[in-house]
């Protein structure tokens, strides 16, 4: 036949399904199937009609119609079997790092639905010869849990189950993570980071929740903790995605999705994280070749688009008003429209798919960055991500790009500086204690008193007694000059190292080493004040007030044991945070740094496929 198209088996099946549905042809009924479920001959006029309309050979049409007929008959038989015996048929699709020796990657599996997730894994392992440890199951957008029955996990007759085959390295990572109770550890580490932010005790690592401009969002403690866990799992999943460990990434991102759904909608509306999470999950589906088998990809992409428009504005006008530019965020829309186009393609909506792919490609072209310009900016000491984002913002102009990058660095520096000052104030307020009526001591008023020349201990004592009333505090200090001679407490002391040289400056006057060191600690390394107090006290210092006391040997022992336990827990927390931190992005725009190389290739691939179907 002239003009016969050379299409893949998958594409021929899709075209014939569309024709059968349009003409309401039911292959499982006569005249195509007899009462025994056996094939009767397809009317030649039907074969010739489809062959002519689709430009396919009659042999290809007849062969594919028989495959579709057999599939329909099997599906009907499976439905009847399920109704009679409760044995369900699941559609299985292997994805991820499928071992080379495994040839069967798509098949059906019969099972009762009261079996557990681990039972299903064992069945799949026996059928595919892939080790159980290397299998992770996803159905209906959820990770299938080992210890729950399938019926309690949204799995039904004819449900699709994606089986992610992990690589050996991913298996080893997951084994270690599972041994340490991964989700619980991540939850604990996230809570540690949140608490660090609240009490200002740590300057190394803390978790900051910010909007899309990078400015902190103040939320109640419990809500911050809930959002923190979701965002932490999201970051870990995105880190795996960057390493192209798509199976591992998908599992982590789905866990993050579950946690995000515990947060209130108005909290999620304050950040664009959930929109990007939906985008990342859908991207993983495509990367593991399963975009057409998971129906929730379409709903996720719709949620993503709605979230982005709500956050950025219908035409990005809100984003442009806040940041002055929207080019960084446009990379997300390249991926969004590409994925929406792919979903439309698999749904047979080729015109809609083409429009979406064209839209994605139009934005993709505007975001292309010249490699020589990228290298030139990186040679100035900027990172690749900074250079790429800067060039996109400056539309390829190197000088403007450098200015944009420098401005962005300064903006981040100012935000970090302000946050550091706030942490320092919170830390000092906690150390200085509360006022008589239970308020936190006002650090701004405390610093005002210091600027007026009052000693630190006197200022903090007066504010505590006056319940943060600065006028009463000044009156108290003027009426009670003895407060001015109070030695500074531990809370008032700065962390000044007491060096051997400082100690020698006191011991050379005849005081002992231990007494000299204690006196210097009390006066923050001020040798003159230390010497004056020692002279006034005849070289004898009163004992420092202990933070806690014990009256018996047994209580002292218990206190020591408790302190050891507390210290051990602190070390464990530090270790958990150290493992978590490398996967957390260094700055708030890390998720916008998409090179878009893969996106460009996929746009061309699917446009080519659409054109081949239209011939």
Backbone torsions as a table, in degrees:
resi	resn	phi	psi	omega
1	UNK	NA	134.2	-179.6
2	UNK	-72.7	139.8	175.6
3	UNK	76.1	19.6	179.0
4	UNK	-68.8	133.4	-178.9
5	UNK	-86.5	144.9	177.5
6	UNK	-103.2	91.2	-176.0
7	UNK	-111.0	160.4	176.8
8	UNK	-71.6	160.3	179.3
9	UNK	-59.2	-39.3	179.8
10	UNK	-62.0	-42.9	-177.9
11	UNK	-71.5	-35.7	176.8
12	UNK	-63.8	-43.0	178.2
13	UNK	-60.6	-41.2	-178.4
14	UNK	-64.9	-42.7	179.8
15	UNK	-64.5	-42.7	-179.3
16	UNK	-69.6	-35.6	175.8
17	UNK	-59.6	-43.4	179.3
18	UNK	-59.9	-43.2	-180.0
19	UNK	-65.9	-43.9	-179.3
20	UNK	-62.3	-42.7	179.5
21	UNK	-66.1	-40.8	-178.5
22	UNK	-65.1	-41.6	-178.3
23	UNK	-89.2	2.9	179.0
24	UNK	54.5	44.2	177.4
25	UNK	-89.1	123.4	-179.0
26	UNK	-108.7	101.0	-172.3
27	UNK	-68.9	-18.4	-177.5
28	UNK	-85.7	0.4	179.6
29	UNK	-114.0	161.5	174.4
30	UNK	-59.6	148.4	9.0
31	UNK	-89.1	6.9	-174.5
32	UNK	-86.7	-29.7	-179.7
33	UNK	-133.2	132.1	-179.8
34	UNK	-84.3	-176.5	-174.8
35	UNK	-65.5	-25.5	-179.8
36	UNK	-86.5	3.7	-179.6
37	UNK	81.4	10.1	-178.7
38	UNK	-90.1	160.0	-176.9
39	UNK	-78.4	131.6	165.0
40	UNK	-97.8	171.5	-178.9
41	UNK	-71.5	139.3	173.1
42	UNK	-74.5	134.7	176.6
43	UNK	-55.8	132.0	-176.2
44	UNK	-60.3	-33.6	-179.1
45	UNK	-64.4	-30.9	177.4
46	UNK	-68.6	-43.7	178.9
47	UNK	-62.7	-46.1	-178.8
48	UNK	-64.8	-38.1	180.0
49	UNK	-61.1	-50.9	-178.7
50	UNK	-67.6	-36.1	-179.8
51	UNK	-63.3	-41.5	-178.9
52	UNK	-71.9	-44.5	-176.1
53	UNK	-69.3	-33.4	-175.9
54	UNK	-100.9	-1.4	-179.2
55	UNK	57.0	48.1	178.1
56	UNK	-120.5	154.8	178.6
57	UNK	-68.9	147.0	177.7
58	UNK	-57.4	-34.7	179.5
59	UNK	-64.6	-42.6	179.7
60	UNK	-65.7	-39.1	179.8
61	UNK	-65.7	-48.1	-178.5
62	UNK	-62.1	-43.1	-179.3
63	UNK	-64.3	-43.9	-177.7
64	UNK	-70.9	-35.8	176.9
65	UNK	-62.2	-37.8	178.4
66	UNK	-67.0	-38.8	176.8
67	UNK	-62.3	-44.0	-179.8
68	UNK	-67.0	-38.2	178.1
69	UNK	-63.2	-45.4	-179.2
70	UNK	-63.2	-39.5	178.7
71	UNK	-62.9	-42.5	-179.7
72	UNK	-65.3	-41.7	179.3
73	UNK	-64.6	-43.1	179.2
74	UNK	-63.6	-39.2	-179.9
75	UNK	-64.9	-40.9	178.2
76	UNK	-65.5	-41.5	178.8
77	UNK	-64.7	-39.4	179.6
78	UNK	-65.2	-38.6	178.3
79	UNK	-62.9	-44.3	178.9
80	UNK	-64.5	-39.1	179.1
81	UNK	-64.6	-40.5	179.4
82	UNK	-64.6	-42.4	-179.7
83	UNK	-65.3	-33.0	-176.0
84	UNK	-86.9	-38.5	-172.0
85	UNK	-120.2	-11.3	-177.8
86	UNK	81.8	5.7	177.9
87	UNK	-84.8	115.0	-176.8
88	UNK	-92.4	156.0	174.3
89	UNK	-110.5	125.1	179.2
90	UNK	-109.2	141.5	177.4
91	UNK	-92.7	116.9	-174.1
92	UNK	-105.3	135.7	175.9
93	UNK	-135.2	120.4	177.9
94	UNK	-84.6	140.9	-179.8
95	UNK	-146.5	176.8	179.2
96	UNK	83.1	-140.8	-177.7
97	UNK	-90.0	72.7	-179.8
98	UNK	-69.7	124.7	180.0
99	UNK	-55.1	147.6	-174.9
100	UNK	-58.6	-34.4	-176.0
101	UNK	-78.0	-6.9	-177.9
102	UNK	-89.8	115.8	-178.0
103	UNK	-99.5	-24.1	-177.6
104	UNK	-94.4	101.9	-176.2
105	UNK	-107.6	-10.4	177.5
106	UNK	-140.8	122.0	-177.6
107	UNK	-161.0	176.0	177.4
108	UNK	-109.9	147.7	-178.5
109	UNK	-132.7	132.2	178.8
110	UNK	-97.4	135.5	-180.0
111	UNK	-163.4	155.7	169.3
112	UNK	-73.5	151.6	-177.6
113	UNK	-91.0	-0.5	177.2
114	UNK	-90.0	2.8	177.0
115	UNK	-78.5	161.2	-178.5
116	UNK	-86.3	169.1	176.8
117	UNK	-61.0	-37.6	179.5
118	UNK	-68.4	-33.8	175.8
119	UNK	-63.7	-42.1	178.9
120	UNK	-63.5	-40.5	176.8
121	UNK	-58.3	-43.0	-179.1
122	UNK	-63.2	-41.9	178.0
123	UNK	-61.4	-44.2	-178.6
124	UNK	-67.1	-37.0	177.6
125	UNK	-63.8	-42.8	178.9
126	UNK	-63.5	-36.2	-176.0
127	UNK	-78.9	-34.3	-175.1
128	UNK	-102.5	-14.4	-175.8
129	UNK	69.7	11.1	175.0
130	UNK	-86.5	134.0	-177.1
131	UNK	-58.4	145.0	-179.3
132	UNK	-56.3	-40.6	-177.4
133	UNK	-61.7	-21.5	-176.9
134	UNK	-92.9	1.7	-176.6
135	UNK	-105.8	131.0	170.7
136	UNK	-129.7	133.3	-172.3
137	UNK	-110.0	139.8	177.7
138	UNK	-132.3	131.8	176.7
139	UNK	-145.8	138.8	179.0
140	UNK	55.8	33.0	177.4
141	UNK	77.0	13.5	-180.0
142	UNK	-128.5	146.9	173.5
143	UNK	-74.2	128.6	-179.9
144	UNK	-74.1	122.5	-178.0
145	UNK	-83.7	143.5	-176.1
146	UNK	-66.5	-40.6	-168.9
147	UNK	-95.1	12.7	178.9
148	UNK	-117.2	149.6	176.8
149	UNK	-69.3	151.1	-178.7
150	UNK	-61.4	-34.2	-179.2
151	UNK	-61.8	-28.3	179.6
152	UNK	-89.7	9.9	-177.4
153	UNK	-127.8	32.7	174.6
154	UNK	65.5	14.1	-178.8
155	UNK	-93.1	128.6	-177.0
156	UNK	-129.1	177.7	173.0
157	UNK	-58.0	132.3	-179.2
158	UNK	73.3	13.1	175.6
159	UNK	-67.5	149.6	176.5
160	UNK	-93.4	133.0	179.2
161	UNK	-122.9	118.8	175.7
162	UNK	-90.7	126.1	-179.4
163	UNK	-105.1	108.6	179.3
164	UNK	-87.1	121.0	176.4
165	UNK	-93.0	115.3	-179.0
166	UNK	-81.1	149.0	174.1
167	UNK	-72.0	167.7	-179.0
168	UNK	-61.1	-38.5	-179.9
169	UNK	-67.3	-40.0	178.4
170	UNK	-65.5	-37.6	178.1
171	UNK	-61.5	-44.0	-178.6
172	UNK	-64.2	-41.2	178.4
173	UNK	-62.1	-45.1	-177.9
174	UNK	-67.7	-34.9	177.1
175	UNK	-60.0	-46.0	179.9
176	UNK	-64.7	-42.9	-179.7
177	UNK	-63.1	-42.3	-178.1
178	UNK	-68.0	-35.0	177.4
179	UNK	-62.1	-31.3	-178.4
180	UNK	-97.5	13.2	-177.6
181	UNK	56.0	71.6	-169.6
182	UNK	-51.7	-54.2	-175.7
183	UNK	-63.4	-40.9	178.9
184	UNK	-63.3	-39.8	179.5
185	UNK	-66.8	-42.2	178.8
186	UNK	-63.1	-42.5	177.4
187	UNK	-59.1	-46.4	-178.1
188	UNK	-63.4	-44.6	-179.3
189	UNK	-63.5	-39.7	178.5
190	UNK	-63.5	-40.7	178.8
191	UNK	-65.6	-37.3	177.3
192	UNK	-61.1	-44.0	-179.9
193	UNK	-63.1	-40.9	178.7
194	UNK	-63.8	-45.0	-179.7
195	UNK	-63.9	-36.0	177.5
196	UNK	-62.4	-40.4	178.2
197	UNK	-62.9	-36.9	-175.0
198	UNK	-74.5	-41.3	-174.3
199	UNK	-95.9	-6.6	176.7
200	UNK	65.2	22.0	-172.2
201	UNK	-81.8	-25.3	-175.0
202	UNK	-119.3	135.6	179.1
203	UNK	-104.7	-5.7	-176.7
204	UNK	-82.5	-59.8	-179.1
205	UNK	-129.2	135.2	171.2
206	UNK	-156.2	160.3	-176.1
207	UNK	-102.7	124.7	179.3
208	UNK	-115.9	123.7	175.5
209	UNK	-93.8	122.0	-175.5
210	UNK	-129.8	161.5	175.2
211	UNK	-83.6	-173.4	-174.9
212	UNK	-73.5	-1.6	172.9
213	UNK	-96.3	-5.4	179.9
214	UNK	92.2	1.1	-178.8
215	UNK	-87.8	138.8	-176.0
216	UNK	-60.8	145.9	175.5
217	UNK	-109.2	124.6	179.5
218	UNK	-88.6	120.7	179.8
219	UNK	-131.2	155.4	173.9
220	UNK	-57.5	151.8	-172.9
221	UNK	-53.7	-48.6	-175.8
222	UNK	-65.9	-38.1	179.6
223	UNK	-70.2	-36.1	176.8
224	UNK	-63.2	-39.6	-179.0
225	UNK	-66.0	-42.5	179.7
226	UNK	-62.5	-45.0	-179.6
227	UNK	-69.6	-33.4	-179.2
228	UNK	-62.0	-43.0	-179.5
229	UNK	-63.9	-44.9	179.6
230	UNK	-60.6	-45.0	-177.9
231	UNK	-68.7	-33.8	179.5
232	UNK	-67.4	-46.0	176.2
233	UNK	-61.7	-37.6	177.9
234	UNK	-61.6	-45.5	179.6
235	UNK	-62.0	-42.6	-179.9
236	UNK	-64.5	-39.6	177.4
237	UNK	-65.4	-40.7	-180.0
238	UNK	-66.9	-34.2	177.3
239	UNK	-63.5	-42.0	176.5
240	UNK	-65.0	-35.5	178.6
241	UNK	-63.9	-41.0	178.6
242	UNK	-65.0	-31.6	177.3
243	UNK	-80.9	1.3	-178.8
244	UNK	62.2	28.3	172.0
245	UNK	-92.1	75.2	-168.2
246	UNK	-65.3	-37.7	179.3
247	UNK	-63.3	-48.5	178.8
248	UNK	-63.2	-41.0	-179.3
249	UNK	-62.2	-44.1	-177.3
250	UNK	-62.3	-40.2	179.6
251	UNK	-64.1	-44.2	-179.7
252	UNK	-67.5	-40.4	-178.5
253	UNK	-67.6	-35.5	176.9
254	UNK	-69.2	-33.4	174.3
255	UNK	-65.2	-41.2	177.4
256	UNK	-62.5	-40.6	178.9
257	UNK	-59.3	-41.7	179.0
258	UNK	-62.3	-39.3	-179.7
259	UNK	-72.8	-39.4	178.6
260	UNK	-58.8	-35.7	-177.4
261	UNK	-69.6	-10.3	175.3
262	UNK	-82.7	-13.4	-177.6
263	UNK	-88.3	152.3	178.2
264	UNK	-68.6	148.6	-176.5
265	UNK	-60.1	-38.3	-177.1
266	UNK	-69.7	-24.8	174.8
267	UNK	-70.5	-45.5	-179.3
268	UNK	-64.0	-30.2	-179.8
269	UNK	-69.3	-18.3	-179.0
270	UNK	-78.6	-17.6	-179.3
271	UNK	-130.7	159.0	179.6
272	UNK	-98.7	12.0	-176.7
273	UNK	-59.3	-41.3	-175.7
274	UNK	-68.3	-35.4	176.8
275	UNK	-61.8	-45.3	-179.1
276	UNK	-67.9	-34.8	177.3
277	UNK	-61.2	-46.8	178.3
278	UNK	-59.4	-38.6	178.6
279	UNK	-65.7	-44.0	-179.4
280	UNK	-63.9	-40.6	179.3
281	UNK	-63.2	-44.7	179.7
282	UNK	-64.9	-36.9	177.4
283	UNK	-63.7	-39.8	176.8
284	UNK	-61.7	-42.2	177.7
285	UNK	-54.7	-46.0	-178.7
286	UNK	-65.8	-41.8	-176.9
287	UNK	-67.4	-27.0	176.5
288	UNK	-97.2	17.8	174.4
289	UNK	60.6	41.3	-177.5
290	UNK	-132.9	22.7	-176.1
291	UNK	-64.7	-29.4	-176.5
292	UNK	-88.5	-11.1	-177.2
293	UNK	-98.5	-7.4	-177.5
294	UNK	-118.4	101.5	-174.2
295	UNK	-63.7	-20.3	-176.9
296	UNK	-75.9	-5.1	176.2
297	UNK	-61.5	-42.0	-179.5
298	UNK	-63.2	-45.2	-178.8
299	UNK	-68.2	-35.5	178.0
300	UNK	-64.6	-42.2	-179.7
301	UNK	-66.8	-34.9	176.0
302	UNK	-64.8	-43.6	176.9
303	UNK	-61.2	-42.2	179.3
304	UNK	-58.9	-48.7	-178.0
305	UNK	-63.1	-41.6	179.3
306	UNK	-63.4	-43.2	179.9
307	UNK	-63.5	-43.6	-178.7
308	UNK	-65.9	-41.4	179.7
309	UNK	-67.3	-36.7	178.4
310	UNK	-66.8	-38.0	-177.0
311	UNK	-79.9	-40.4	-173.5
312	UNK	-100.1	-18.6	-173.6
313	UNK	102.4	152.7	-177.1
314	UNK	-54.9	-40.6	179.9
315	UNK	-117.5	29.5	-178.9
316	UNK	64.6	17.5	-176.2
317	UNK	-67.2	-34.3	179.7
318	UNK	-67.7	-40.6	178.4
319	UNK	-64.5	-43.6	-179.5
320	UNK	-64.3	-37.2	-179.9
321	UNK	-66.6	-36.4	-177.5
322	UNK	-80.4	-44.6	-172.5
323	UNK	-106.5	-9.0	179.6
324	UNK	81.1	-4.0	-176.3
325	UNK	-165.4	152.7	-179.6
326	UNK	-126.6	9.9	-173.9
327	UNK	-65.1	-33.6	179.7
328	UNK	-62.4	-46.6	-176.6
329	UNK	-71.7	-18.1	-178.8
330	UNK	-61.3	-26.1	179.0
331	UNK	-59.9	-33.8	178.2
332	UNK	-64.2	-36.1	-177.8
333	UNK	-73.7	-27.5	173.1
334	UNK	-60.1	-48.8	-179.0
335	UNK	-67.8	-39.1	-179.3
336	UNK	-62.3	-51.8	-177.3
337	UNK	-67.9	-34.3	175.6
338	UNK	-60.4	-49.9	-178.9
339	UNK	-64.7	-40.1	176.7
340	UNK	-63.2	-36.9	177.6
341	UNK	-65.6	-40.4	179.2
342	UNK	-65.3	-43.3	177.7
343	UNK	-60.1	-44.7	179.6
344	UNK	-62.3	-37.6	179.2
345	UNK	-61.0	-46.3	-177.9
346	UNK	-72.3	-18.2	176.4
347	UNK	-89.0	1.7	178.6
348	UNK	82.7	7.3	179.5
349	UNK	-93.1	72.9	-170.8
350	UNK	-67.8	-36.0	178.3
351	UNK	-63.7	-44.9	178.0
352	UNK	-64.8	-39.0	178.8
353	UNK	-62.5	-43.9	-179.7
354	UNK	-61.5	-43.9	-179.8
355	UNK	-62.1	-41.9	179.8
356	UNK	-67.3	-40.4	178.8
357	UNK	-67.3	-38.4	175.7
358	UNK	-62.6	-40.3	179.6
359	UNK	-64.8	-43.2	178.5
360	UNK	-63.2	-42.1	-177.6
361	UNK	-67.8	-35.5	179.1
362	UNK	-61.9	-44.1	177.8
363	UNK	-69.4	-41.0	-179.9
364	UNK	-55.0	-42.3	-179.3
365	UNK	-63.1	-38.9	-178.5
366	UNK	-69.6	-19.0	-175.4
367	UNK	-101.0	3.2	179.2
368	UNK	-67.9	138.3	-175.8
369	UNK	-117.0	131.7	177.9
370	UNK	-67.1	126.7	-175.7
371	UNK	-64.2	-34.1	179.2
372	UNK	-67.1	-41.4	177.7
373	UNK	-65.7	-38.1	178.0
374	UNK	-60.3	-46.0	179.9
375	UNK	-65.2	-37.1	-178.8
376	UNK	-64.2	-41.3	179.9
377	UNK	-72.4	-39.0	178.2
378	UNK	-63.6	-31.4	178.3
379	UNK	-64.8	-19.3	178.0
380	UNK	-83.4	-0.2	176.9
381	UNK	104.1	6.1	178.9
382	UNK	-92.1	156.5	-179.9
383	UNK	-77.1	165.2	179.0
384	UNK	-62.7	-40.7	179.6
385	UNK	-62.6	-45.5	178.9
386	UNK	-60.4	-43.6	-178.1
387	UNK	-63.8	-44.4	-177.9
388	UNK	-65.1	-48.9	-179.6
389	UNK	-64.6	-37.8	179.4
390	UNK	-64.7	-43.7	179.9
391	UNK	-66.2	-36.8	178.0
392	UNK	-65.3	-41.7	179.2
393	UNK	-65.2	-37.3	-177.0
394	UNK	-91.7	7.9	178.5
395	UNK	54.3	40.1	173.8
396	UNK	90.1	-4.0	-179.7
397	UNK	-83.1	117.3	-173.3
398	UNK	-63.3	-46.9	-176.8
399	UNK	-61.6	-45.5	179.6
400	UNK	-66.9	-34.9	178.8
401	UNK	-62.4	-44.7	179.3
402	UNK	-62.3	-40.9	177.7
403	UNK	-63.3	-42.1	178.9
404	UNK	-62.2	-43.8	-179.6
405	UNK	-63.9	-44.4	-179.8
406	UNK	-63.0	-43.2	178.1
407	UNK	-61.9	-41.1	-179.4
408	UNK	-64.7	-41.4	178.0
409	UNK	-62.1	-42.5	-179.5
410	UNK	-65.6	-39.1	178.5
411	UNK	-62.2	-45.5	178.2
412	UNK	-63.8	-38.1	-179.9
413	UNK	-62.7	-42.9	179.9
414	UNK	-66.9	-41.0	177.7
415	UNK	-62.8	-43.2	180.0
416	UNK	-65.3	-39.2	179.9
417	UNK	-64.0	-44.6	179.7
418	UNK	-64.3	-41.7	179.3
419	UNK	-66.0	-38.0	178.4
420	UNK	-63.6	-40.3	178.4
421	UNK	-64.0	-40.9	178.4
422	UNK	-64.7	-40.9	178.5
423	UNK	-63.2	-40.7	-179.8
424	UNK	-62.8	-41.0	178.5
425	UNK	-65.4	-42.9	179.4
426	UNK	-63.3	-39.6	179.2
427	UNK	-63.6	-45.2	-179.5
428	UNK	-66.3	-40.2	179.8
429	UNK	-61.8	-39.8	179.5
430	UNK	-65.0	-40.2	-179.0
431	UNK	-70.0	-36.4	-176.5
432	UNK	-76.2	-12.4	175.8
433	UNK	85.5	-172.1	-174.9
434	UNK	-108.8	162.0	178.9
435	UNK	-75.1	175.7	-177.8
436	UNK	-59.9	-31.1	-179.2
437	UNK	-96.8	12.7	172.6
438	UNK	92.2	4.9	177.9
439	UNK	-77.7	158.6	169.8
440	UNK	-73.3	142.0	179.9
441	UNK	-65.2	131.5	-178.0
442	UNK	-76.6	110.0	-174.9
443	UNK	-68.6	-33.2	178.5
444	UNK	-62.9	-42.1	177.5
445	UNK	-67.8	-37.1	178.1
446	UNK	-60.0	-46.0	-179.4
447	UNK	-68.9	-29.7	176.3
448	UNK	-64.1	-43.8	178.1
449	UNK	-63.6	-38.5	178.5
450	UNK	-64.4	-39.0	-179.8
451	UNK	-66.4	-20.7	178.6
452	UNK	-86.7	-1.2	175.5
453	UNK	99.8	1.4	178.9
454	UNK	-76.6	143.5	177.5
455	UNK	-64.1	156.7	-175.6
456	UNK	-61.5	-48.8	-176.5
457	UNK	-64.9	-38.5	179.0
458	UNK	-65.6	-41.7	-179.3
459	UNK	-63.7	-45.6	-178.5
460	UNK	-67.6	-39.1	179.9
461	UNK	-64.6	-43.5	-179.1
462	UNK	-64.7	-40.2	179.4
463	UNK	-69.2	-36.2	177.8
464	UNK	-64.4	-43.2	-178.1
465	UNK	-69.5	-31.6	-175.4
466	UNK	-95.0	6.0	-178.9
467	UNK	54.8	47.1	176.1
468	UNK	66.7	21.8	174.8
469	UNK	-93.6	107.2	-172.1
470	UNK	-66.5	-33.9	179.2
471	UNK	-66.0	-42.9	177.2
472	UNK	-66.1	-37.5	-179.7
473	UNK	-62.8	-43.2	179.7
474	UNK	-65.5	-40.9	178.6
475	UNK	-62.0	-42.0	179.8
476	UNK	-62.2	-44.1	-178.9
477	UNK	-65.1	-36.1	179.7
478	UNK	-73.3	-34.6	-177.6
479	UNK	-84.2	-18.3	-178.3
480	UNK	-127.7	78.0	-177.4
481	UNK	-62.0	-19.4	179.0
482	UNK	-62.6	-23.3	178.4
483	UNK	-65.5	-26.8	-177.4
484	UNK	-70.8	-17.0	-179.2
485	UNK	-99.1	3.9	178.8
486	UNK	-63.6	133.6	175.5
487	UNK	-68.9	146.5	178.6
488	UNK	-64.6	138.5	177.3
489	UNK	-83.5	175.3	177.8
490	UNK	-56.6	-35.3	-178.0
491	UNK	-66.2	-31.9	-177.2
492	UNK	-85.1	-17.3	-174.0
493	UNK	-77.8	137.8	171.9
494	UNK	-80.3	160.8	-179.2
495	UNK	-82.2	73.2	179.8
496	UNK	-92.7	123.3	179.1
497	UNK	-68.0	131.8	178.1
498	UNK	-91.0	101.9	-175.2
499	UNK	-86.2	164.6	176.7
500	UNK	-61.4	-32.1	180.0
501	UNK	-66.0	-42.2	177.6
502	UNK	-63.4	-43.9	-178.9
503	UNK	-63.1	-38.9	179.9
504	UNK	-63.0	-32.4	178.7
505	UNK	-64.3	-21.7	179.0
506	UNK	-98.5	-40.6	-177.0
507	UNK	-67.3	-26.4	-179.7
508	UNK	-67.5	-12.5	176.0
509	UNK	-92.0	4.4	174.4
510	UNK	106.1	-0.5	179.7
511	UNK	-86.6	152.5	-178.4
512	UNK	-71.9	162.9	-177.7
513	UNK	-60.9	-49.2	-176.6
514	UNK	-63.6	-42.8	-179.9
515	UNK	-66.3	-40.8	179.1
516	UNK	-62.0	-43.3	-179.0
517	UNK	-64.2	-43.7	-180.0
518	UNK	-64.0	-40.4	180.0
519	UNK	-64.7	-40.8	178.2
520	UNK	-66.3	-37.2	177.3
521	UNK	-64.5	-39.9	-179.7
522	UNK	-64.5	-29.1	-175.4
523	UNK	-114.4	25.7	173.0
524	UNK	52.9	40.5	175.6
525	UNK	82.2	5.5	179.2
526	UNK	-80.4	105.9	-174.9
527	UNK	-62.5	-43.6	-176.4
528	UNK	-63.1	-44.1	179.2
529	UNK	-66.4	-37.5	179.2
530	UNK	-63.6	-44.5	-179.8
531	UNK	-66.0	-41.6	-179.7
532	UNK	-60.5	-42.5	-179.9
533	UNK	-67.4	-39.7	-179.4
534	UNK	-64.6	-39.0	178.4
535	UNK	-66.4	-42.7	-179.2
536	UNK	-64.4	-31.4	-176.6
537	UNK	-99.8	7.9	177.7
538	UNK	68.5	27.5	177.2
539	UNK	82.1	7.1	-179.1
540	UNK	-119.0	123.5	178.5
541	UNK	-102.7	142.2	175.1
542	UNK	-67.5	152.5	-179.8
543	UNK	-63.9	144.3	175.7
544	UNK	-65.9	142.5	-179.9
545	UNK	-68.6	120.0	-178.9
546	UNK	-70.1	152.4	179.5
547	UNK	-73.0	-25.5	176.2
548	UNK	-154.6	150.2	-178.0
549	UNK	-124.2	157.6	177.5
550	UNK	-134.9	136.8	-173.5
551	UNK	-98.1	-14.3	-178.5
552	UNK	-132.5	162.8	179.1
553	UNK	-62.2	-40.2	-177.7
554	UNK	-66.5	-41.3	-179.9
555	UNK	-69.0	-33.9	176.9
556	UNK	-63.3	-41.2	178.9
557	UNK	-64.8	-41.4	179.6
558	UNK	-64.2	-40.9	179.6
559	UNK	-61.9	-42.0	179.3
560	UNK	-63.1	-41.9	179.3
561	UNK	-63.8	-41.6	179.8
562	UNK	-63.6	-40.8	179.9
563	UNK	-63.4	-40.3	178.7
564	UNK	-62.8	-42.5	179.8
565	UNK	-63.1	-43.4	180.0
566	UNK	-61.0	-42.4	-179.6
567	UNK	-65.0	-41.1	179.6
568	UNK	-62.7	-40.8	179.4
569	UNK	-65.1	-37.3	178.9
570	UNK	-64.1	-42.2	178.2
571	UNK	-63.4	-39.1	178.6
572	UNK	-64.4	-41.1	178.5
573	UNK	-63.3	-43.1	179.4
574	UNK	-60.6	-41.8	-179.9
575	UNK	-64.5	-41.3	179.5
576	UNK	-62.4	-42.4	-179.5
577	UNK	-67.1	-39.6	179.8
578	UNK	-61.1	-37.5	178.8
579	UNK	-71.7	-29.3	-175.8
580	UNK	-82.0	-39.8	-170.0
581	UNK	-59.4	-40.8	-178.1
582	UNK	-57.5	-23.8	-179.6
583	UNK	-91.3	-0.2	178.5
584	UNK	-95.3	129.0	-176.2
585	UNK	-60.1	146.6	-177.6
586	UNK	-73.6	-30.8	179.4
587	UNK	-139.8	166.1	-167.5
588	UNK	-71.3	-14.3	-177.9
589	UNK	-103.4	13.8	-178.6
590	UNK	-58.4	-38.1	-177.0
591	UNK	-69.1	-13.5	179.3
592	UNK	-89.6	-9.1	-177.0
593	UNK	-83.5	77.4	177.3
594	UNK	-105.3	122.1	179.7
595	UNK	-66.1	-29.2	176.2
596	UNK	70.7	14.4	176.9
597	UNK	-66.7	-48.8	-179.7
598	UNK	-64.0	-38.8	179.7
599	UNK	-60.8	-42.6	179.8
600	UNK	-61.5	-42.3	179.9
601	UNK	-66.2	-40.7	-178.8
602	UNK	-68.5	-36.6	176.9
603	UNK	-59.2	-46.8	180.0
604	UNK	-64.9	-40.7	-178.6
605	UNK	-60.3	-47.8	-176.3
606	UNK	-76.2	-28.3	173.8
607	UNK	-66.8	-39.2	177.4
608	UNK	-63.4	-40.7	179.7
609	UNK	-65.5	-38.8	178.1
610	UNK	-64.9	-42.9	179.8
611	UNK	-63.1	-38.6	-179.5
612	UNK	-66.1	-32.9	178.5
613	UNK	-75.2	-24.8	-176.0
614	UNK	-85.6	-9.6	-177.3
615	UNK	-69.6	NA	NA
